[in-house]
Amino acid sequence: MEWQIILTLFGSFAVLLVIGVPVSFAIGLSSLATIMLSLPAGPAIAVIAQRMASGLDSFALLAIPFFILAGNIMNQGGIATRLINLAKVLGGRLPGSLAHVNVIANMMFGSISGSAVASAAAVGGTMAPLQKKEGYDEHFSAAVNITSCPTGLLIPPSNTLIVFSLVSGGTSIAALFLAGYIPGLIMGLSLMCVAGFISKRRGYPLAPRAPLSEVIDTTLKALPSLTLVIIIMGGIIAGIFTATEASAIAVVYTFLLAFVFYREAKLSELPKIILESAVTTSIVLLLIGASMGMSWAMANGDIPYMIADALLAVSDDPLIILLIINVILLIIGIFMDMTPAVLIFTPIFLPIALDLGIDPVHFGIMMTFNLAIGLCTPPVGSALFIGCSVAKISIDKVIKPLLPFYAALIVALMAVTFIPELSLYLPRLFLGYGD
């Protein structure tokens, strides 16, 4: 019966995805089919509906639509250009300066917008013509943009970390946000090392040294955008407001920034921005609701325990188990988008990690880092598609240039996985986490 439950749940889910059923509906239908193995159709449907409703009844989830709206407002408000100019100041004297500018800009813009896809489009769309003009290989430039745009998913505010907090049973959002900074920087720096090495070998040019007046002017223009992160994290750490309240403050701040201070967004565009945010929010929340039903189906069928027993039969060494989980998640990330992967596999792997004494904040950062790599890989990587689209190149041409960057990301992932202090240092420092 147990293996029948596993085959029904994951088999029907895989079949539904293959035939083109949207992920949310595939999750819901496969969960319903699994529950019907032990309950009649009527009660099974009632259970699914109840779990979806209760799963969405969370104050913390209000942060997701607000952060999405804030990100969309910033995408329209001229933020990307100012951050790219600041990145030029920060990375302009390194070998292959424009490649470093791309990475730094993605780290800043991605953390503010909370979207890898938006970052790939905004930063990549601006940087691609500049790099081509300076003689950079367009496939190399696209590879840099594709692999660096997910860095903002680790650097807060991050909707993925909010989702993890929900499905993990209430892991501190403030601790997760703080924990993402160092791994996010490591992710970006690992890419910059590879980009710098390749750029030096190919003789890509350095940017001219900017005069001090230009440095000051560029920094001052970008400072209001960067202040958003300071306000959000400063308020959360100081206990002035929660992460959910911070998301609402972010909307007000970005509105004033885009429509009043920078004046690059028009009020006539606001209804479209709100509609796009509502559509994106609906997709995310439907995924969350459906995944709550799947979590119940897995718990009812003891699937997490069966998988835990299977993994622990291989080894009881936490390092070996983490390595196996990482390999599984890397494979999952190739075929599944980030949010459904977090929703489905957190209830499976987190209990195993907790049994082995692994901190949930550390595990959440590791999982987010791991699945972020999947956004850059074929066949379903959204960052890969957008990055190739803005660079106007085909996917098959960029795979080879991506390989050294994949290697750098894997090395960085292993460092974050096996050195917990990289994730836990800042939460312990500012929040006294774990004391």
Helices and strands as residue ranges (DSSP letters): H 2-6, I 7-11, H 12-18, H 23-35, H 41-56, G 59-62, H 63-76, H 79-91, H 97-113, H 116-133, H 138-148, G 149-153, H 159-167, H 173-179, H 181-202, H 212-238, H 243-255, I 256-261, G 267-269, H 270-300, H 303-314, H 318-335, H 338-355, H 360-374, H 382-391, H 395-418, H 421-431
